[in-house]
Amino acid sequence: MSGKLLYWRLAMASWVLGAMVTWLLVGGQWTGAQEAPAEPEEIDVAWDVEDGDAEHLLRGAMHEAFAAPVPFNPEPGIVVPKEPPAPINEMPPEMRPDADSIWLEGYWAWDDELEEFIWISGVYRVPPPGRRWVPGNWRKVAEGHQWNAGFWAALEQDELAYLPDPPETVERGPTSPAPSEEHFWATGHWYHDSNEYVWRPGYWVRGHERWIWIPAHYVWTPRGCIFVAGYWDYRLNDRGMCFAPVYWRRPVYLQTGFYYRPARVIDLVRLHLHLFVRPSYCHYYYGDWYGPSRFGIHASFAFHGRYGYDLYGPTTTGTSGSAASTTPNASAAGTTTLGATRIAAHRVPGEPERNSSRNIAISSIWTESCLGTICKSLPSSTRAA
């Protein structure tokens, strides 16, 4: 055999051997020990704000389970022209502010400026003692879709009673001096008794530190009004953790595997500086809503006395900070840090006793006008699934 032929045979054998090795390594069955690939990393597209798909709003509506205004007269909810999307897949943040807090899911809300729906992020909420949350909902009507507000019902209330619309309130506020600086005025209300409404006048009540008295009121529904008896609630800073709403420019929430975990916290310490209210929507609004009233949104101090009571109206003592006071600042005097544990040693106050012998009108004054940043980001470690 010539040397040239031997050379070509060896070259061919080498090429075939190399091809077989390549096939085994790349496309064939490889039986050698290999390190398994890393577990796929989940990516929360809701946090990917760099591409402009999601925007955590610097102003907007607050979750109504966290705090909601109490109007004097129940009103039908707003009607919007579009149908809300299906609820998104929302996961609670890992940072829990209080062992007693529960996670309440978010919901779609209408934004008049954007003329689109925004997502009201879920909240961590310490429920008011003896209360359970009945969430609001959107209902289809002839003109579009109408919002029905949520409310805190009594635990012992197994079935909701739907009543005729009550007469317009005759509440005009206190008419005599307060017994002491520790007293606040509990508003009067209509009470349905024996198929008729009877007026129960307001009265003076002694305030309790760290507690807010939510006066009796009615919630409008298409089937009739629901009566919510007055109850004690925690002051705003002790209720849990409230998150900023989100607006998606594209419906990325429809993608398979999408989920959203809230990561922008509303600063409850500064909230009183930039708190507004929309009675027809039964929602508080935070942020820059200064200037002429738009969309029926009013400053919280303007709401008190004209439409109903809010977090910073005269519903508790100013020194205790237990609820609202004569000024917005007083209720925020004692504040908690982000993620701090609520002081649970305070017992729930008893039902207020009526003391209508002395009444006095109290006015609210608000002088702050500087808009500050009231949204904080949670630590990055809490964003992992």
Phi and psi in degrees as a GROMACS rama.xvg file:
@    title "Ramachandran Plot"
@    xaxis  label "Phi"
@    yaxis  label "Psi"
@TYPE xy
-70.7117  158.174  SER-2
-65.6127  -32.6319  GLY-3
-67.2744  -42.3579  LYS-4
-66.4746  -40.3972  LEU-5
-61.5178  -38.238  LEU-6
-61.3715  -46.9674  TYR-7
-67.2059  -36.7748  TRP-8
-65.5328  -42.0479  ARG-9
-64.6445  -38.9414  LEU-10
-64.2199  -42.4231  ALA-11
-64.8788  -43.3726  MET-12
-61.9951  -38.9268  ALA-13
-64.977  -40.0261  SER-14
-67.5112  -41.7472  TRP-15
-63.6973  -43.5687  VAL-16
-61.7325  -41.0982  LEU-17
-64.7526  -38.845  GLY-18
-64.9839  -40.0742  ALA-19
-65.9561  -41.5772  MET-20
-62.132  -43.338  VAL-21
-61.1045  -40.9916  THR-22
-64.9247  -40.4411  TRP-23
-64.6536  -39.2675  LEU-24
-73.9541  -34.7479  LEU-25
-101.062  -53.1162  VAL-26
-116.086  -10.8384  GLY-27
-96.3535  -170.614  GLY-28
-84.7988  117.722  GLN-29
-109.041  120.829  TRP-30
-98.9238  -2.41387  THR-31
-73.258  160.243  GLY-32
-67.3671  131.947  ALA-33
-133.51  154.679  GLN-34
-84.8479  128.574  GLU-35
-66.006  145.996  ALA-36
-62.758  156.625  PRO-37
-66.2986  151.796  ALA-38
-64.347  136.147  GLU-39
-56.1167  138.243  PRO-40
-88.7936  128.8  GLU-41
-77.9848  137.364  GLU-42
-118.428  122.737  ILE-43
-85.0705  104.152  ASP-44
-65.8931  -18.9028  VAL-45
-66.9412  -21.8589  ALA-46
-87.3945  -12.1887  TRP-47
-79.7035  74.992  ASP-48
-86.0259  -6.90934  VAL-49
-66.1664  -31.3378  GLU-50
-85.0658  1.46421  ASP-51
82.1441  6.6152  GLY-52
-72.3443  -37.2522  ASP-53
-121.708  145.413  ALA-54
-139.214  120.939  GLU-55
-82.5413  116.807  HIS-56
-75.0881  136.887  LEU-57
-82.4393  -8.642  LEU-58
-151.723  148.987  ARG-59
162.661  -168.491  GLY-60
-82.2142  148.152  ALA-61
-96.2922  153.227  MET-62
-59.4591  127.32  HIS-63
-70.5712  -18.9169  GLU-64
-73.2599  -23.6383  ALA-65
-78.0677  -44.7359  PHE-66
-162.635  138.089  ALA-67
-146.073  142.736  ALA-68
-68.9622  158.849  PRO-69
-117.327  97.0419  VAL-70
-70.8735  153.203  PRO-71
-66.9391  -40.4167  PHE-72
-119.651  128.228  ASN-73
-66.6566  138.7  PRO-74
-129.245  149.582  GLU-75
-60.7098  148.286  PRO-76
-71.3992  166.824  GLY-77
-67.8617  152.948  ILE-78
-115.079  129.977  VAL-79
-118.705  155.529  VAL-80
-78.7188  -15.3334  PRO-81
-109.946  159.105  LYS-82
-88.6587  132.568  GLU-83
-68.829  148.233  PRO-84
-65.7612  169.047  PRO-85
-67.2624  150.269  ALA-86
-56.1279  143.696  PRO-87
-86.2601  169.129  ILE-88
-83.6112  104.044  ASN-89
-114.699  132.768  GLU-90
-113.823  138.781  MET-91
-71.0128  145.524  PRO-92
-62.295  152.248  PRO-93
-72.6028  -27.3524  GLU-94
-75.6694  112.268  MET-95
-106.335  125.125  ARG-96
-74.2623  -22.5399  PRO-97
-155.657  141.875  ASP-98
-64.5452  -25.5793  ALA-99
-88.188  -5.11147  ASP-100
-78.2597  149.229  SER-101
-120.128  157.492  ILE-102
-93.6339  124.773  TRP-103
-113.577  123.594  LEU-104
-66.3348  157.868  GLU-105
-80.1942  -173.575  GLY-106
-160.555  164.098  TYR-107
-81.0708  137.565  TRP-108
-131.385  151.891  ALA-109
-87.7609  132.531  TRP-110
-108.73  116.806  ASP-111
-68.9506  -34.1594  ASP-112
-70.0294  -45.2461  GLU-113
-77.8419  -21.0242  LEU-114
55.7208  40.0333  GLU-115
-146.486  167.713  GLU-116
-84.1928  142.108  PHE-117
-119.515  158.88  ILE-118
-96.5377  117.244  TRP-119
-80.2637  109.214  ILE-120
-59.7793  149.036  SER-121
-63.3343  168.552  GLY-122
-133.741  152.092  VAL-123
-89.6565  124.533  TYR-124
-135.872  132.249  ARG-125
-84.7243  112.025  VAL-126
-61.4247  144.243  PRO-127
-58.6651  141.597  PRO-128
-54.0306  131.006  PRO-129
74.3263  20.7724  GLY-130
-127.557  152.806  ARG-131
-129.652  147.254  ARG-132
-87.4159  128.79  TRP-133
-108.203  106.179  VAL-134
-70.0588  152.082  PRO-135
-75.1259  173.988  GLY-136
-159.322  160.893  ASN-137
-95.7625  138.603  TRP-138
-128.8  133.82  ARG-139
-72.901  129.512  LYS-140
-129.279  176.824  VAL-141
-61.8217  -34.9358  ALA-142
-87.7029  -6.92138  GLU-143
150.813  -121.716  GLY-144
-131.883  136.39  HIS-145
-114.462  140.043  GLN-146
-89.2241  131.901  TRP-147
-110.717  119.92  ASN-148
-68.6984  149.872  ALA-149
-86.5139  171.648  GLY-150
-162.634  164.611  PHE-151
-95.542  108.511  TRP-152
-92.0492  158.05  ALA-153
-70.5583  141.892  ALA-154
-60.7254  -35.6788  LEU-155
-79.2861  -3.87164  GLU-156
-86.2285  90.682  GLN-157
-69.9886  -40.8758  ASP-158
-121.32  141.69  GLU-159
-87.5188  130.835  LEU-160
-94.9501  126.086  ALA-161
-98.3871  121.759  TYR-162
-114.908  160.098  LEU-163
-62.8131  157.355  PRO-164
-58.8239  130.691  ASP-165
-71.7281  159.155  PRO-166
-62.145  164.251  PRO-167
-64.2722  140.414  GLU-168
-59.8409  148.763  THR-169
-111.617  13.3033  VAL-170
-65.0433  126.728  GLU-171
-124.815  9.25237  ARG-172
88.7337  178.368  GLY-173
-61.7287  149.744  PRO-174
-123.574  2.84571  THR-175
-145.755  162.752  SER-176
-62.4766  152.153  PRO-177
-71.1205  145.967  ALA-178
-59.2466  -33.4809  PRO-179
-161.089  173.655  SER-180
-68.9346  -15.3495  GLU-181
-87.8689  -1.67636  GLU-182
-96.7613  150.258  HIS-183
-132.505  164.549  PHE-184
-94.8372  119.163  TRP-185
-90.5317  120.433  ALA-186
-67.8756  151.919  THR-187
-78.5972  167.41  GLY-188
-158.44  161.899  HIS-189
-81.9236  138.343  TRP-190
-122.998  130.54  TYR-191
-85.0746  117.572  HIS-192
-141.849  123.8  ASP-193
54.5309  50.2803  SER-194
65.0594  20.1607  ASN-195
-147.523  160.759  GLU-196
-96.8559  134.599  TYR-197
-121.307  134.299  VAL-198
-82.54  128.944  TRP-199
-108.374  112.638  ARG-200
-69.6742  161.867  PRO-201
-73.1441  171.14  GLY-202
-159.94  163.091  TYR-203
-83.8663  139.516  TRP-204
-133.469  140.726  VAL-205
-77.7654  130.47  ARG-206
-74.6556  161.394  GLY-207
-129.956  136.415  HIS-208
-60.3111  134.812  GLU-209
72.0359  12.7091  ARG-210
-126.002  147.447  TRP-211
-118.729  132.861  ILE-212
-90.8824  118.333  TRP-213
-92.7566  112.882  ILE-214
-68.9964  157.776  PRO-215
-60.5931  141.347  ALA-216
-160.167  175.532  HIS-217
-117.056  146.122  TYR-218
-114.221  126.268  VAL-219
-78.2712  136.697  TRP-220
-138.292  161.894  THR-221
-61.8346  -24.1588  PRO-222
-89.9284  -9.31108  ARG-223
140.004  173.922  GLY-224
-87.8558  143.452  CYS-225
-107.471  128.491  ILE-226
-85.6212  128.629  PHE-227
-114.648  110.315  VAL-228
-66.3129  154.255  ALA-229
-63.0768  149.792  GLY-230
-155.521  162.413  TYR-231
-89.2093  136.912  TRP-232
-127.753  161.499  ASP-233
-71.9874  153.367  TYR-234
-65.9752  162.643  ARG-235
-56.0495  -43.8121  LEU-236
-70.0985  -13.8136  ASN-237
-104.81  7.60706  ASP-238
-87.0132  -20.3776  ARG-239
138.763  -131.534  GLY-240
-138.93  125.708  MET-241
-112.838  138.166  CYS-242
-114.859  154.047  PHE-243
-71.8927  145.783  ALA-244
-71.7746  164.22  PRO-245
-128.478  142.48  VAL-246
-121.315  127.141  TYR-247
-104.19  122.786  TRP-248
-72.5876  -27.9545  ARG-249
-123.386  148.39  ARG-250
-75.353  59.6271  PRO-251
-66.5187  -18.8364  VAL-252
-69.1053  -7.84093  TYR-253
-87.9265  -7.80427  LEU-254
-70.2187  146.061  GLN-255
-63.5042  132.196  THR-256
85.1189  0.831349  GLY-257
-68.9412  140.462  PHE-258
-148.923  160.261  TYR-259
-130.879  132.455  TYR-260
-122.62  114.486  ARG-261
-55.7785  141.061  PRO-262
-140.37  2.56367  ALA-263
-116.837  116.01  ARG-264
-97.6404  136.057  VAL-265
-77.3111  126.575  ILE-266
-75.3615  106.405  ASP-267
-71.3983  -18.3659  LEU-268
-68.9592  -40.7099  VAL-269
-94.0174  -4.94151  ARG-270
-57.6235  -37.853  LEU-271
-63.0094  -19.4801  HIS-272
-75.9563  -23.7263  LEU-273
-138.292  50.0358  HIS-274
-106.509  130.724  LEU-275
-130.713  168.473  PHE-276
-141.19  144.579  VAL-277
-124.289  96.6736  ARG-278
-59.3421  -40.1806  PRO-279
-67.5239  -18.1448  SER-280
-107.059  -6.97109  TYR-281
53.0608  44.1348  CYS-282
-133.554  147.218  HIS-283
-87.4146  149.792  TYR-284
-123.69  142.598  TYR-285
-117.914  157.763  TYR-286
107.518  -158.921  GLY-287
-88.6906  92.1377  ASP-288
-120.207  30.8327  TRP-289
-73.1474  164.845  TYR-290
98.9388  -167.927  GLY-291
-57.868  145.598  PRO-292
-61.1875  127.264  SER-293
-123.339  137.794  ARG-294
59.6404  24.4125  PHE-295
73.564  22.9517  GLY-296
-95.9863  125.266  ILE-297
-122.359  155.064  HIS-298
-62.8502  145.944  ALA-299
-60.2683  -34.8643  SER-300
-69.7449  -28.8487  PHE-301
-74.3934  -27.9463  ALA-302
-67.4297  -42.1189  PHE-303
-63.3725  132.085  HIS-304
89.5324  -26.6755  GLY-305
-99.7145  -38.4401  ARG-306
-120.097  -35.0417  TYR-307
173.878  -155.856  GLY-308
-116.652  147.192  TYR-309
-128.419  -176.145  ASP-310
-61.2844  -26.5012  LEU-311
-115.963  23.9174  TYR-312
-90.6314  176.203  GLY-313
-78.0522  77.679  PRO-314
-118.632  4.08974  THR-315
-155.57  -174.56  THR-316
-76.0338  148.994  THR-317
-75.7993  -27.7464  GLY-318
-78.3709  -32.102  THR-319
-81.7693  -25.6768  SER-320
67.6649  23.5378  GLY-321
-78.4215  -15.5168  SER-322
-164.885  -120.422  ALA-323
-94.0983  162.922  ALA-324
-144.558  -170.296  SER-325
-72.57  -17.1501  THR-326
-135.51  151.202  THR-327
-60.6347  -34.2238  PRO-328
-64.597  -32.9932  ASN-329
-63.0635  -37.0199  ALA-330
-72.5876  -18.4335  SER-331
-102.538  11.8729  ALA-332
-61.7786  -44.104  ALA-333
-102.464  105.591  GLY-334
-115.709  159.916  THR-335
-110.183  156.034  THR-336
-82.4023  162.099  THR-337
-60.3816  125.302  LEU-338
82.2746  6.15872  GLY-339
-71.7953  153.385  ALA-340
-84.255  133.744  THR-341
-66.3671  142.523  ARG-342
-75.8675  109.441  ILE-343
-94.6719  7.13668  ALA-344
-78.4361  -11.6626  ALA-345
-79.9184  125.34  HIS-346
-79.2111  155.29  ARG-347
-69.6358  128.305  VAL-348
-62.605  155.731  PRO-349
-74.2356  172.033  GLY-350
-59.2901  130.795  GLU-351
-58.6623  138.318  PRO-352
-91.0952  139.693  GLU-353
-70.9366  135.945  ARG-354
-146.569  82.8227  ASN-355
-99.5453  17.7729  SER-356
-74.1651  -25.7429  SER-357
-136.122  131.905  ARG-358
-133.91  154.048  ASN-359
-155.762  145  ILE-360
-82.2417  139.671  ALA-361
-122.731  135.39  ILE-362
-108.017  153.516  SER-363
-106.245  139.486  SER-364
-127.007  134.7  ILE-365
-135.54  119.18  TRP-366
-113.059  -12.7623  THR-367
-68.1548  138.744  GLU-368
-136.288  -3.48917  SER-369
-82.7163  125.89  CYS-370
-87.9072  122.725  LEU-371
-114.164  171.6  GLY-372
-77.206  120.84  THR-373
-117.834  16.8745  ILE-374
-118.968  134.133  CYS-375
-120.892  152.396  LYS-376
-95.6834  139.599  SER-377
-69.7848  155.279  LEU-378
-55.7766  145.449  PRO-379
-59.5772  -27.6246  SER-380
-65.2373  -21.4029  SER-381
-83.6818  -3.28544  THR-382
-91.3504  -9.28001  ARG-383
-72.8099  144.851  ALA-384
